[in-house]
Amino acid sequence: MQMSYAREKLHNAVTTMAVSAERIQRRVCDAYVYNLIHIRPEGLPAEFVSALAEITSAMSTRRATADEGDAWATCSQMTDDEASEIARKIFDLWERADSDDPMRKWK
């Protein structure tokens, strides 16, 4: 059950990044804040938890100075390349999670 929830949240995160007209920093932040932070590591494979922890660490390198939150404080200071790298990590994590989905094996 936990993996299917994580897969759903990752799908939503990737969709957020793909369809928004915002700058890459905002898309990554929204993907993280509205989806990834809701994934709990309990019951998930260790490699999944490790990859998620790496993304979480990258999204919390700066402390909020007002009410924007640490993720937005971090994203607002990222270069396009840094934000793109995190977007790639989110996509890669979704792709790995989705490849294990039994519903993906269509006949």
SULSUL-V104311 format. One record per helix or strand of 3 or more residues. SS is the DSSP state (H for helix, E for strand). FROM is the first residue (numbers start at 0). TO is the last residue. If there is no record, write none. Layout:
ss->SS from->FROM to->TO
ss->SS from->FROM to->TO
//
This chain:
ss->H from->1 to->18
ss->H from->23 to->33
ss->H from->35 to->37
ss->H from->45 to->57
ss->H from->69 to->74
ss->H from->79 to->98
ss->H from->101 to->103
//
